[in-house]
């Protein structure tokens, strides 16, 4: 019987009811926690938490390399102050000792506390941090106060069709789909931008989406292969691929979310199965089991 893979689901904000606190990722937590190995044992052991205190080292993140966690799924939902320098150092040491890292953010500068997190941080392009030059015009024009990057893949609660980048990465395999690949992920009105940084030859884009506003293709996920000095990592274009509100808007959202949701993903079993397969694949791949 294998020991369960220990995953830390972590936000970069203190517990705040009217925000994207860790409780808004409960469906992800419950799904991963429900999975079983072939022998019937628990596949993943899940811990879900918000950061302890902004402006001070987080007791878990700053010492993550000394923890028993196998993976960190970091949801950067802050406005720029979500990680202390000791937290960044602890996370980088964690990856250096072989830990798996999934790091995601959202539109514009939301989550930009991660941009200096080594090559995985460099994969995240923000409006004023790690910025493109020149800064492209907005993609989603329905929210004029949100500037690029803000790729419009659809309404919250909707489904977007995604395309794997060849050669097919293990994270994008889905033997239960018609194409043999992950075909659907949750949509979001304004996804962020991720790139494969030129500084890391082990990084490559593995999935793309298409904007419903402009028709532009944009990167959804960048994978960093395991090396002798670093564990594997995934850089994701938006934390909304994992949020309860995007899996089923009946779960509710912070009151600053103003766009009208739809309920297509929750009512489309094949698409939800695709989302589940993607999440499972990411968790297994980061643990070296896929």
PADRENBA-487817 format. One line per 3 residues: number of its first residue (from 0); for each residue x, y, z of N, C-alpha, C, O. Coordinates in steps of 0.1 Angstrom, whole numbers, plus 5000, padded with zeros to 4 digits. Example, Ala and Ser with C-alpha at 12.3 -4.5 7.8 and 13.67 -1.06 7.14 Angstrom:
0> 5132:4943:5078:5123:4955:5078:5132:4967:5078:5142:4967:5085 | 5128:4978:5071:5137:4989:5071:5129:5000:5079:5134:5011:5080 $
//
This chain:
0> 5009:4988:5000:5000:5000:5000:5009:5012:5000:5017:5014:5009 | 5007:5021:4990:5015:5033:4989:5010:5044:4999:4998:5044:5002 | 5019:5052:5004:5015:5063:5013:5008:5073:5004:5012:5076:4993 $
3> 4997:5079:5009:4990:5090:5001:4999:5101:4998:5008:5105:5005 | 4997:5106:4986:5005:5118:4981:4999:5130:4989:4987:5133:4988 | 5008:5137:4996:5004:5148:5004:5004:5161:4996:5015:5166:4992 $
6> 4992:5167:4995:4991:5180:4987:4986:5191:4996:4977:5190:5004 | 4993:5202:4995:4989:5215:5002:4982:5224:4992:4988:5228:4983 | 4969:5227:4994:4962:5237:4987:4963:5250:4995:4958:5250:5006 $
9> 4968:5260:4989:4972:5272:4997:4969:5285:4989:4972:5286:4977 | 4962:5294:4996:4960:5308:4990:4971:5317:4995:4978:5314:5004 | 4972:5329:4989:4981:5339:4993:4974:5351:5000:4980:5361:5001 $
12> 4962:5348:5006:4955:5358:5014:4952:5352:5027:4951:5340:5029 | 4950:5361:5037:4945:5357:5050:4930:5353:5048:4924:5357:5039 | 4925:5345:5058:4911:5342:5057:4902:5354:5056:4902:5362:5065 $
15> 4895:5356:5045:4887:5368:5042:4874:5363:5036:4874:5358:5024 | 4863:5365:5042:4850:5359:5037:4847:5364:5023:4843:5356:5015 | 4848:5377:5021:4844:5383:5008:4856:5383:4999:4860:5394:4994 $
18> 4862:5372:4997:4874:5371:4988:4875:5356:4983:4867:5348:4986 | 4886:5354:4976:4889:5340:4971:4896:5332:4981:4907:5327:4979 | 4891:5330:4993:4897:5322:5004:4897:5308:5000:4890:5304:4991 $
21> 4904:5300:5008:4906:5286:5004:4893:5278:5005:4891:5267:4998 | 4883:5282:5012:4870:5276:5012:4863:5276:4999:4854:5268:4996 | 4867:5285:4990:4861:5286:4977:4867:5276:4967:4864:5276:4955 $
24> 4876:5267:4972:4882:5257:4964:4878:5243:4970:4886:5233:4969 | 4867:5242:4976:4863:5230:4984:4860:5219:4974:4862:5207:4978 | 4855:5221:4963:4851:5210:4953:4864:5204:4948:4864:5191:4947 $
27> 4874:5211:4946:4887:5206:4942:4893:5197:4954:4897:5186:4952 | 4892:5203:4966:4897:5196:4978:4890:5182:4979:4896:5172:4981 | 4877:5183:4978:4869:5171:4980:4871:5160:4969:4871:5148:4972 $
30> 4872:5165:4957:4874:5156:4946:4888:5149:4948:4888:5136:4947 | 4898:5156:4950:4911:5150:4951:4911:5140:4963:4917:5130:4963 | 4905:5145:4974:4905:5136:4986:4897:5124:4985:4898:5114:4992 $
33> 4888:5123:4975:4879:5111:4972:4886:5101:4964:4881:5089:4964 | 4897:5104:4957:4903:5094:4948:4911:5083:4955:4917:5085:4966 | 4910:5071:4949:4916:5060:4955:4926:5054:4946:4925:5054:4933 $
36> 4936:5047:4951:4946:5040:4943:4940:5027:4939:4929:5023:4943 | 4947:5019:4931:4942:5006:4926:4939:4997:4937:4929:4989:4936 | 4947:4997:4948:4944:4988:4959:4934:4993:4969:4931:4987:4979 $
39> 4927:5004:4965:4916:5009:4973:4921:5019:4984:4912:5024:4991 | 4933:5021:4985:4938:5031:4995:4937:5045:4991:4934:5048:4979 | 4937:5054:5000:4936:5068:4997:4948:5073:4988:4959:5070:4991 $
42> 4944:5079:4977:4955:5084:4968:4961:5097:4972:4973:5098:4971 | 4953:5106:4977:4958:5119:4980:4954:5123:4994:4943:5120:4998 | 4963:5129:5002:4960:5135:5015:4960:5150:5013:4971:5155:5009 $
45> 4949:5157:5016:4948:5171:5012:4947:5179:5025:4940:5177:5034 | 4956:5190:5025:4955:5201:5035:4951:5213:5027:4958:5217:5017 | 4942:5221:5032:4937:5233:5025:4938:5245:5035:4932:5244:5046 $
48> 4945:5256:5032:4947:5267:5042:4949:5280:5034:4954:5280:5023 | 4946:5291:5041:4950:5304:5037:4963:5307:5044:4967:5301:5053 | 4969:5318:5039:4982:5322:5046:4978:5328:5060:4967:5331:5063 $
51> 4988:5328:5068:4986:5332:5082:4985:5346:5084:4975:5351:5091 | 4994:5354:5079:4994:5369:5082:5002:5376:5071:5014:5373:5068 | 4995:5385:5064:5002:5393:5054:5013:5402:5060:5011:5408:5071 $
54> 5025:5402:5054:5036:5411:5059:5045:5404:5068:5056:5409:5072 | 5042:5391:5071:5051:5383:5080:5053:5369:5073:5044:5365:5066 | 5064:5363:5076:5066:5349:5070:5055:5340:5074:5051:5339:5086 $
57> 5049:5333:5065:5039:5323:5068:5046:5310:5074:5056:5306:5069 | 5041:5305:5085:5048:5294:5092:5049:5281:5084:5058:5273:5086 | 5040:5279:5074:5040:5267:5066:5048:5270:5053:5057:5262:5050 $
60> 5045:5281:5046:5052:5283:5033:5067:5286:5035:5075:5281:5027 | 5071:5293:5046:5085:5297:5048:5093:5285:5052:5106:5285:5051 | 5087:5274:5056:5095:5262:5060:5090:5250:5052:5092:5238:5056 $
63> 5085:5252:5040:5078:5242:5032:5088:5231:5029:5084:5219:5028 | 5101:5234:5027:5111:5224:5023:5113:5214:5035:5119:5203:5032 | 5110:5218:5047:5111:5208:5058:5099:5201:5062:5098:5194:5071 $
66> 5088:5203:5053:5075:5197:5056:5075:5183:5049:5084:5179:5043 | 5064:5176:5052:5062:5163:5046:5053:5163:5033:5049:5153:5028 | 5050:5176:5029:5042:5177:5017:5050:5173:5004:5062:5175:5003 $
69> 5042:5166:4995:5048:5163:4982:5045:5173:4971:5053:5174:4962 | 5034:5181:4973:5030:5191:4963:5025:5203:4970:5019:5202:4980 | 5027:5214:4963:5020:5227:4967:5012:5232:4955:5018:5234:4944 $
72> 4999:5234:4957:4991:5241:4947:4988:5255:4953:4980:5256:4962 | 4995:5264:4947:4994:5278:4952:4985:5287:4944:4987:5289:4932 | 4974:5292:4950:4965:5300:4944:4968:5315:4947:4965:5319:4958 $
75> 4974:5322:4938:4978:5336:4940:4966:5345:4938:4963:5348:4926 | 4959:5348:4948:4947:5356:4948:4948:5370:4954:4938:5376:4957 | 4961:5374:4956:4964:5386:4963:4966:5398:4953:4966:5395:4940 $
78> 4967:5410:4958:4969:5421:4949:4984:5425:4948:4987:5436:4943 | 4993:5417:4953:5007:5419:4952:5015:5417:4965:5027:5417:4964 | 5008:5415:4976:5015:5414:4989:5013:5400:4995:5014:5398:5007 $
81> 5010:5390:4987:5006:5377:4992:5017:5368:4997:5015:5358:5003 | 5030:5371:4993:5041:5362:4997:5052:5371:5004:5056:5381:4998 | 5057:5367:5015:5068:5373:5021:5081:5367:5015:5080:5356:5009 $
84> 5092:5374:5015:5104:5369:5009:5108:5355:5015:5114:5347:5008 | 5105:5353:5028:5108:5340:5034:5099:5329:5028:5104:5317:5027 | 5087:5333:5025:5078:5323:5018:5083:5319:5005:5084:5307:5001 $
87> 5087:5328:4997:5093:5325:4984:5105:5316:4985:5106:5307:4977 | 5114:5319:4994:5126:5311:4996:5122:5297:5000:5128:5287:4996 | 5112:5296:5009:5108:5282:5014:5102:5274:5003:5104:5262:5002 $
90> 5094:5281:4994:5088:5274:4983:5099:5270:4972:5098:5258:4967 | 5108:5278:4970:5119:5275:4960:5128:5263:4966:5132:5255:4958 | 5130:5263:4979:5138:5252:4985:5130:5239:4984:5135:5228:4982 $
93> 5117:5240:4986:5108:5229:4985:5108:5223:4971:5110:5211:4969 | 5108:5231:4960:5109:5226:4947:5123:5220:4944:5125:5210:4937 | 5133:5227:4950:5147:5222:4948:5149:5208:4955:5158:5201:4950 $
96> 5142:5205:4965:5143:5192:4971:5134:5181:4964:5132:5170:4969 | 5127:5185:4953:5120:5176:4945:5105:5178:4946:5097:5170:4939 | 5100:5187:4954:5085:5189:4955:5079:5194:4942:5085:5201:4935 $
99> 5066:5190:4940:5059:5194:4929:5051:5207:4931:5046:5209:4942 | 5051:5216:4921:5045:5229:4923:5035:5232:4912:5038:5232:4900 | 5022:5235:4916:5013:5241:4906:5010:5255:4911:5005:5257:4922 $
102> 5013:5265:4903:5011:5279:4907:5002:5286:4897:5005:5286:4885 | 4992:5293:4902:4983:5299:4893:4979:5313:4899:4981:5316:4910 | 4973:5321:4890:4970:5335:4893:4957:5339:4885:4949:5330:4882 $
105> 4955:5352:4882:4944:5356:4874:4947:5368:4865:4959:5369:4861 | 4938:5376:4862:4940:5387:4852:4949:5398:4857:4952:5399:4869 | 4953:5406:4848:4960:5419:4851:4972:5417:4860:4981:5410:4857 $
108> 4971:5422:4872:4982:5421:4882:4978:5412:4894:4985:5412:4904 | 4966:5406:4893:4961:5398:4904:4970:5385:4906:4971:5377:4897 | 4977:5385:4918:4985:5374:4921:5000:5376:4918:5008:5367:4917 $
111> 5004:5389:4915:5017:5392:4911:5028:5390:4921:5040:5392:4918 | 5024:5386:4933:5034:5382:4943:5042:5370:4939:5053:5368:4945 | 5038:5363:4929:5045:5351:4925:5055:5353:4914:5063:5344:4910 $
114> 5056:5365:4908:5063:5367:4896:5078:5366:4898:5085:5364:4888 | 5083:5367:4910:5098:5365:4912:5101:5351:4918:5112:5349:4924 | 5092:5341:4915:5094:5328:4920:5102:5319:4910:5096:5310:4905 $
117> 5114:5323:4907:5122:5315:4898:5116:5314:4884:5109:5323:4880 | 5119:5303:4877:5115:5302:4863:5099:5300:4863:5093:5304:4853 | 5093:5294:4873:5079:5292:4873:5072:5306:4875:5062:5308:4869 $
120> 5078:5314:4883:5073:5328:4884:5074:5336:4871:5065:5343:4868 | 5085:5333:4865:5088:5340:4852:5078:5336:4841:5076:5343:4831 | 5072:5325:4843:5061:5320:4833:5049:5328:4834:5041:5328:4825 $
123> 5047:5336:4845:5035:5344:4847:5037:5358:4843:5045:5365:4848 | 5030:5362:4832:5031:5376:4827:5019:5384:4832:5008:5381:4831 | 5023:5396:4839:5013:5404:4844:5012:5418:4837:5020:5420:4827 $
126> 5003:5426:4841:5002:5439:4834:5014:5448:4837:5019:5455:4828 | 5019:5448:4849:5031:5457:4853:5042:5449:4859:5052:5455:4862 | 5041:5436:4860:5052:5428:4865:5054:5416:4855:5045:5410:4850 $
129> 5067:5414:4852:5070:5404:4841:5063:5408:4828:5058:5400:4821 | 5061:5421:4826:5052:5426:4816:5057:5424:4802:5069:5424:4799 | 5047:5422:4793:5050:5422:4779:5053:5436:4774:5048:5446:4780 $
132> 5061:5437:4764:5065:5450:4759:5064:5451:4743:5071:5443:4737 | 5055:5459:4738:5045:5468:4745:5034:5459:4751:5031:5448:4746 | 5027:5465:4760:5015:5458:4766:5004:5457:4756:5000:5467:4751 $
135> 4999:5445:4753:4989:5444:4743:4976:5451:4747:4974:5453:4759 | 4967:5453:4738:4954:5459:4742:4945:5448:4749:4948:5437:4748 | 4935:5453:4757:4927:5443:4764:4920:5433:4754:4917:5437:4743 $
138> 4918:5421:4759:4911:5411:4751:4897:5411:4755:4888:5412:4746 | 4894:5410:4768:4880:5411:4773:4876:5425:4774:4882:5432:4782 | 4867:5430:4766:4863:5444:4766:4850:5446:4774:4845:5457:4775 $
141> 4845:5436:4781:4832:5437:4789:4835:5443:4802:4826:5447:4809 | 4848:5443:4806:4851:5449:4820:4863:5459:4817:4874:5455:4819 | 4860:5471:4813:4870:5480:4809:4880:5484:4820:4891:5489:4817 $
144> 4877:5482:4832:4886:5485:4843:4896:5473:4845:4906:5475:4853 | 4895:5462:4838:4904:5451:4839:4913:5452:4826:4907:5449:4815 | 4925:5454:4827:4934:5455:4815:4941:5442:4812:4940:5433:4820 $
147> 4948:5442:4801:4955:5430:4797:4965:5426:4808:4971:5435:4814 | 4967:5413:4810:4961:5401:4804:4947:5398:4809:4945:5398:4821 | 4938:5396:4800:4924:5393:4804:4917:5385:4793:4906:5390:4788 $
150> 4922:5374:4790:4917:5366:4779:4903:5360:4783:4901:5354:4793 | 4893:5363:4773:4879:5359:4776:4876:5345:4770:4873:5344:4758 | 4876:5335:4779:4874:5322:4775:4859:5318:4777:4855:5307:4773 $
153> 4851:5327:4783:4837:5324:4784:4832:5329:4798:4840:5334:4806 | 4819:5327:4801:4814:5331:4814:4818:5322:4825:4821:5310:4822 | 4818:5327:4837:4820:5319:4849:4809:5308:4849:4797:5311:4847 $
156> 4813:5296:4851:4803:5285:4850:4801:5278:4837:4794:5268:4835 | 4808:5284:4827:4807:5278:4813:4819:5269:4811:4828:5267:4819 | 4819:5262:4799:4829:5253:4795:4837:5259:4783:4831:5265:4774 $
159> 4850:5258:4784:4858:5261:4772:4865:5249:4766:4869:5240:4773 | 4866:5249:4753:4873:5238:4746:4888:5242:4746:4891:5253:4742 | 4896:5233:4750:4910:5235:4751:4917:5226:4741:4912:5215:4737 $
162> 4929:5230:4737:4937:5222:4727:4950:5218:4733:4958:5227:4738 | 4954:5205:4733:4968:5201:4737:4978:5206:4727:4975:5206:4715 | 4990:5209:4732:5001:5213:4723:5009:5200:4721:5013:5194:4731 $
165> 5012:5197:4709:5020:5184:4706:5035:5187:4707:5039:5198:4704 | 5042:5177:4712:5038:5164:4715:5029:5164:4728:5031:5172:4737 | 5020:5154:4728:5010:5154:4739:5017:5152:4752:5025:5142:4754 $
168> 5014:5161:4762:5020:5159:4775:5011:5150:4783:4999:5150:4781 | 5017:5142:4793:5008:5133:4801:4997:5140:4808:4986:5134:4810 | 4999:5152:4812:4988:5159:4819:4976:5161:4810:4965:5162:4815 $
171> 4978:5161:4797:4966:5163:4788:4961:5151:4782:4952:5151:4773 | 4964:5139:4787:4958:5127:4783:4945:5124:4789:4943:5126:4801 | 4935:5119:4782:4922:5115:4787:4917:5104:4779:4911:5106:4768 $
174> 4919:5092:4783:4915:5080:4775:4899:5079:4775:4894:5071:4767 | 4892:5086:4783:4878:5086:4783:4871:5096:4773:4859:5096:4772 | 4879:5104:4767:4874:5114:4757:4875:5109:4743:4882:5100:4740 $
177> 4867:5115:4734:4867:5111:4720:4880:5113:4713:4883:5106:4704 | 4888:5123:4718:4900:5126:4712:4912:5119:4718:4923:5119:4713 | 4910:5114:4730:4921:5108:4738:4928:5119:4746:4939:5116:4752 $
180> 4923:5131:4746:4930:5142:4753:4920:5149:4762:4907:5148:4760 | 4925:5157:4771:4916:5166:4779:4910:5177:4769:4918:5184:4762 | 4897:5177:4768:4891:5186:4758:4884:5198:4764:4883:5208:4757 $
183> 4881:5198:4777:4873:5209:4783:4879:5213:4797:4884:5205:4804 | 4879:5226:4799:4882:5232:4812:4872:5242:4816:4864:5247:4807 | 4871:5247:4828:4862:5258:4831:4866:5270:4824:4877:5273:4822 $
186> 4856:5278:4820:4858:5291:4814:4859:5302:4824:4855:5300:4835 | 4864:5313:4820:4865:5325:4828:4865:5338:4820:4872:5337:4809 | 4859:5349:4823:4858:5360:4815:4872:5367:4812:4873:5374:4802 $
189> 4881:5365:4821:4894:5372:4819:4906:5364:4826:4909:5366:4837 | 4911:5355:4818:4922:5347:4822:4936:5355:4821:4937:5364:4813 | 4945:5351:4829:4958:5357:4828:4967:5351:4817:4962:5343:4809 $
192> 4980:5355:4817:4989:5351:4806:5000:5343:4812:5006:5347:4822 | 5003:5332:4806:5015:5324:4809:5023:5321:4797:5018:5319:4786 | 5036:5320:4799:5045:5317:4787:5056:5307:4792:5058:5305:4804 $
195> 5062:5300:4783:5074:5292:4786:5086:5301:4786:5090:5305:4775 | 5092:5304:4798:5103:5313:4798:5115:5308:4791:5119:5296:4792 | 5122:5316:4783:5133:5312:4775:5145:5308:4784:5154:5300:4780 $
198> 5145:5312:4797:5155:5309:4806:5155:5294:4811:5165:5289:4816 | 5144:5287:4808:5143:5273:4813:5140:5264:4801:5128:5264:4796 | 5149:5256:4796:5147:5247:4785:5138:5236:4788:5134:5229:4779 $
201> 5135:5234:4801:5126:5223:4804:5111:5227:4805:5103:5220:4810 | 5108:5239:4801:5095:5245:4802:5089:5245:4788:5095:5248:4778 | 5076:5241:4787:5069:5242:4774:5054:5243:4776:5049:5238:4786 $
204> 5047:5250:4767:5033:5252:4767:5027:5238:4764:5031:5232:4755 | 5017:5234:4772:5011:5221:4770:4996:5222:4766:4990:5212:4762 | 4990:5234:4768:4976:5235:4764:4973:5250:4761:4979:5259:4767 $
207> 4964:5252:4752:4959:5265:4748:4944:5266:4747:4937:5256:4747 | 4939:5279:4748:4925:5281:4747:4923:5292:4736:4933:5297:4730 | 4911:5295:4733:4907:5305:4723:4898:5315:4729:4888:5312:4735 $
210> 4901:5328:4728:4893:5339:4733:4880:5340:4725:4880:5339:4712 | 4869:5340:4732:4856:5342:4725:4854:5357:4721:4845:5360:4714 | 4862:5366:4727:4861:5380:4723:4869:5384:4711:4864:5391:4702 $
213> 4881:5378:4709:4889:5382:4698:4893:5371:4689:4898:5373:4678 | 4891:5359:4693:4895:5347:4685:4910:5344:4687:4915:5335:4681 | 4916:5351:4695:4931:5349:4698:4933:5337:4706:4926:5334:4715 $
216> 4944:5329:4702:4948:5318:4710:4956:5323:4721:4964:5332:4720 | 4955:5316:4733:4963:5320:4745:4967:5308:4752:4961:5297:4751 | 4978:5309:4760:4983:5297:4767:4975:5295:4780:4972:5305:4787 $
219> 4972:5283:4782:4965:5279:4795:4975:5273:4805:4973:5276:4817 | 4984:5265:4801:4993:5258:4810:5007:5256:4804:5008:5253:4793 | 5016:5258:4813:5030:5256:4810:5036:5245:4820:5034:5247:4832 $
222> 5042:5235:4814:5048:5225:4823:5063:5226:4823:5069:5229:4813 | 5068:5223:4835:5083:5223:4838:5086:5209:4842:5082:5204:4852 | 5094:5202:4834:5098:5189:4837:5107:5188:4849:5115:5197:4852 $
225> 5107:5177:4856:5116:5174:4867:5130:5174:4862:5133:5169:4851 | 5139:5179:4870:5153:5179:4867:5161:5174:4879:5155:5171:4890 | 5174:5174:4878:5182:5169:4889:5183:5180:4900:5187:5178:4911 $
228> 5179:5192:4897:5179:5203:4907:5165:5209:4911:5164:5217:4920 | 5155:5205:4904:5141:5210:4907:5131:5199:4904:5132:5191:4895 | 5120:5200:4912:5109:5192:4910:5100:5197:4899:5103:5208:4894 $
231> 5090:5190:4894:5082:5194:4883:5072:5205:4887:5070:5207:4899 | 5067:5213:4877:5059:5224:4881:5049:5226:4869:5052:5223:4857 | 5038:5233:4872:5028:5237:4863:5025:5252:4865:5022:5255:4877 $
234> 5025:5260:4855:5021:5274:4856:5007:5275:4849:5007:5272:4837 | 4997:5280:4856:4983:5280:4850:4978:5294:4849:4982:5303:4857 | 4970:5296:4838:4966:5310:4835:4956:5316:4844:4955:5328:4845 $
237> 4948:5308:4851:4939:5314:4861:4935:5304:4872:4933:5292:4869 | 4934:5308:4884:4929:5300:4895:4914:5296:4893:4909:5287:4900 | 4907:5303:4884:4893:5300:4882:4891:5286:4876:4880:5281:4876 $
240> 4901:5280:4870:4900:5266:4865:4897:5257:4877:4893:5245:4875 | 4900:5261:4889:4899:5252:4901:4889:5257:4911:4887:5250:4921 | 4883:5268:4909:4874:5274:4919:4860:5268:4919:4855:5265:4908 $
243> 4854:5267:4931:4840:5262:4931:4831:5270:4922:4822:5264:4915 | 4832:5283:4922:4823:5292:4915:4823:5288:4900:4813:5290:4893 | 4835:5284:4895:4836:5281:4881:4831:5267:4878:4827:5264:4866 $
246> 4832:5258:4887:4827:5244:4886:4812:5244:4887:4805:5237:4880 | 4807:5252:4896:4792:5254:4898:4789:5267:4905:4791:5268:4917 | 4784:5277:4897:4782:5290:4903:4772:5291:4914:4771:5301:4921 $
249> 4764:5280:4916:4755:5279:4927:4763:5281:4941:4757:5284:4951 | 4776:5278:4940:4784:5278:4952:4786:5293:4957:4790:5295:4969 | 4784:5302:4949:4786:5316:4952:4800:5322:4950:4809:5314:4948 $
252> 4801:5335:4950:4814:5342:4948:4815:5354:4956:4805:5358:4962 | 4826:5360:4957:4827:5373:4964:4818:5383:4957:4815:5382:4945 | 4814:5394:4964:4804:5403:4958:4810:5412:4948:4803:5420:4941 $
255> 4823:5412:4946:4829:5421:4936:4829:5414:4922:4833:5420:4912 | 4824:5402:4921:4823:5395:4908:4809:5400:4903:4799:5397:4909 | 4809:5407:4892:4797:5413:4886:4792:5406:4874:4780:5409:4870 $
258> 4800:5398:4867:4795:5392:4854:4785:5381:4857:4785:5374:4867 | 4775:5381:4849:4764:5370:4850:4770:5357:4847:4776:5355:4837 | 4768:5347:4856:4773:5333:4854:4763:5325:4845:4752:5329:4843 $
261> 4768:5314:4840:4760:5304:4834:4762:5291:4842:4771:5290:4850 | 4755:5280:4838:4756:5268:4846:4758:5256:4837:4754:5245:4840 | 4766:5258:4827:4767:5248:4817:4777:5236:4822:4774:5225:4820 $
264> 4788:5240:4828:4797:5230:4832:4791:5220:4842:4792:5208:4841 | 4784:5225:4852:4778:5217:4862:4767:5207:4856:4764:5197:4862 | 4762:5211:4845:4751:5203:4839:4756:5195:4826:4748:5190:4819 $
267> 4769:5194:4825:4775:5187:4813:4785:5177:4819:4797:5180:4820 | 4780:5164:4821:4789:5154:4827:4802:5152:4820:4812:5150:4826 | 4801:5151:4807:4814:5148:4799:4824:5159:4801:4836:5156:4803 $
270> 4820:5172:4802:4829:5183:4804:4834:5182:4818:4846:5185:4820 | 4826:5179:4828:4830:5178:4842:4840:5167:4843:4850:5168:4851 | 4838:5156:4836:4847:5145:4837:4861:5149:4831:4871:5144:4836 $
273> 4861:5157:4821:4873:5162:4815:4881:5171:4826:4893:5170:4827 | 4874:5180:4833:4880:5188:4843:4886:5179:4854:4897:5181:4858 | 4878:5169:4858:4883:5160:4868:4896:5153:4864:4905:5151:4871 $
276> 4896:5148:4851:4907:5141:4846:4920:5150:4846:4931:5146:4850 | 4918:5162:4842:4929:5172:4842:4935:5174:4856:4947:5173:4858 | 4926:5176:4866:4930:5178:4879:4938:5166:4885:4948:5167:4891 $
279> 4932:5154:4882:4939:5142:4886:4952:5140:4880:4962:5136:4886 | 4953:5143:4867:4965:5142:4859:4976:5151:4865:4988:5147:4867 | 4972:5164:4868:4982:5173:4874:4987:5168:4887:4999:5168:4889 $
282> 4978:5163:4895:4983:5158:4909:4992:5146:4907:5002:5145:4915 | 4989:5137:4899:4997:5125:4897:5011:5129:4890:5021:5123:4894 | 5010:5137:4880:5022:5141:4873:5032:5148:4882:5044:5146:4882 $
285> 5027:5157:4891:5036:5165:4900:5042:5155:4910:5053:5158:4916 | 5036:5144:4912:5041:5134:4922:5050:5124:4915:5055:5115:4922 | 5052:5125:4902:5060:5115:4895:5053:5101:4893:5059:5091:4892 $
288> 5039:5101:4893:5032:5089:4892:5024:5088:4879:5015:5080:4877 | 5027:5097:4869:5020:5097:4856:5030:5097:4845:5026:5097:4833 $
//
